[in-house]
Structures are given as structure tokens and as C-alpha cells.
């Protein structure tokens, strides 16, 4: 199927899979002048960003649960699920870094972003009904982002290795 460049741009919005297949065909046939370069370049850029976004998300989970472990663990919340969550997120990060080694360095640079996400999750966590007793114990009110450290209290190495439960 031969598609014109303008039609290819429209196809990007209507049928992404077909758009990919058609651009792939054009590239293989060295028909570079017909490729939808604008959207193709955007997609390539987004591909790399997706892996970084995943890494940041996993780091946020680790940061959230490390912080909970060190600050909000008590008889009611022994934290076993937090340990599992940390270990699972670290395993996922290991896979990402193994497949895409350059993302490790970039992820370390994104630690402040991961911490901001973790803080937002912590604030929401205290709003859950089952955590209201901890809310009273530690804050006496619903906490805000200002109640948590503004700077990430953990290093990238701690995100990857720190096990305070050992």
C-alpha cells in the first residue's frame, strides 16, 4: 500500500500501528523523502523518555517505602509489604539498567523528581481511612508536602541498595 506523506501524517493520528508499518516500509525501501519525519523523530524521542519515566516511577516507589519504613513503622504497620515493594521495584530498575545502561546515570540525576513524586504519594497515603490513626500519631492533621523533607533524604546508591530492615 502506497501512502502519500500528507496521508501518512493523518494516519499517525488515526491508526498508529499502520503508521509505524508504513514508515518502516519506507525506511527499508530507502524512500526517505516520503517518511513522516516530524512524527517519527518525536516517537523516537518519546521511546527513550518512556524508559526514564519508568525508572523514575520505580525510584519513587522505593523512596516512598524507605521513608515509610524509617518513619512510620509501628506495631500496626510492620512494613513487610514495603520491603517486598522496594525489592520488586529494584528488580525492575535492574532490568531497565541492564537493557539501557545510559539510563542509570540519567536516573540518578532525576532523584529529586522521584522524591517529589514520593512525597505526593506519602501525602495521599495519610488521607486513606486505614492510616488515620498514624495521621493522628505523627501529625495531628493531614500532612502537606511541606511536612516532608524538601530535599531527597536518600542517595541514588541508597535507592538501589539500602536495606534498613537487615
N, C-alpha and C positions, 0 to 999 in steps of 0.2 A: 504494500500500500504506500503510495507516494503522497506525502502531505507537504503543503507549502509552509514556508516559515511563519506567516501570519496565522495560519490554521494551527500550526504547532503551538504557538503562544496561547491560543484559545484552548487547545487540548490540555495544556498544563492545568487549567482551572477545572476542566470538565472530566477528564479521565487521566489521572496522574500515571497510572500503570502503563497505559498505551503511550503516553508522552515519553516515559522512560524508554520503552521498547523502540519507539521511532527514533529518538535521539541516539540510542545505542546503534541502531542500524545505520544511521547517517555517519556516525563516527567510524564504524567498521568499514564502511564504503568510502571513507575519506571525502565525504561530501560536506566539508566543514562550513561552507557558505550557507548551508540550509539548517544547521544546528541552531536550536534556541539557546544561544549562549547566555543571555541575560538570566534566564531561569536556571539553566544548568549550573552556572557559577554560584548562584545563590544556594542551590541544593548541595553543592559540594561543600560550601562554607558551613551550611547547617549540619551536614553529616558530622563534621568534626566537633561542632558545638554540642551535638546530642550526647556524645561520649563524655565531654567535660561536664555537661549538666547532670548526667547520671552520677559521675564521680562526686560532684558537689552534693548531690542529694544523699548519697550513701555516707559522706562525711558528716552531713547534718544529723543523720540518724545516730551515728557514733557519738558525736558531740552531745546531743540531747541526752542519750542514755548514760554516757560517762558522767555528765553533770548530775543527772538524777541519782546515780549510784553514790556519788560522793556527797550529795547534799540532802537528799530526800528519802533515803532508805531508812526504814524502821521495821518494827515487828510486823506491821501490816503489809508493807511493801519490801519484801526481801530482795527483790531485784533480779531474780533468776531469768525472767523474760528479757530484761535489759541486757544481760550477758549474752543470751542467745542472739538477740538483735544485733549487738555490736559485732559478734563473731560472724554472723551472716553478712553484714554489710562489709566487713573487712575481706571476707572471701570474694564478694562481688568486686570490690576495688582491686584485689589481687588479679582477678581475671581481666579487668579493664586495663590495668597497668602492664600486664603480660602481653596483651594483644596490641596495646598502643602505648609504648614506653614514654613517649614525649608528654603524655597527659599527666604523668606523675608530677613532673615539675610544675606544670600549669595548675594542677590541683592544689599543690602546696601554696601557690600564690592566691588561690581562691578560698583559703581557710577563713578569712573574715566574712566572706559571703555565706559560707556554710554555717558559721557561728550565728549570723543574723537569722538564718532560717531556723536553726535550732532554738534560738530564743523565742521566736514566734510560736514554735511548737510547744515550748515549755509554758508559755502564757496560756495557750489554748488548753493544754493538759490540765491546768489547775481549774479551768472552768467546767470540767467534766464532773458530774454529780459524785462519782465514787472517790473523787480527790478533794472534796470539800473539807474533810477532816484534816488533811495535810495543809490545805489552804489556811485554815484557822491556826494550825500549829506553827507554820513558818511565816505567814504574812499578816494574818488577821483581816485580810481583804483580798480581792482579786489582784494579783500582781500585774504589773505592766512591764514592758521591755526595759524600762529604767531600773527595775528591781534586780536585774541580772547584769553581770559584767559587760561593759561596753566593748572591751577587747576580749578576744578569744582566750580563755584561760589555759588552753592546751596548744602544744606544738603539733606540727604535722606528724612528727615521729610518734608522739603520744597517740594521735588519732589512729595510727597504724599499729602500734604495739602495746600501749599502756594497758595493764590489767590490774586495777587496784584491788580486785577480789582475790588475787593469788596471794 
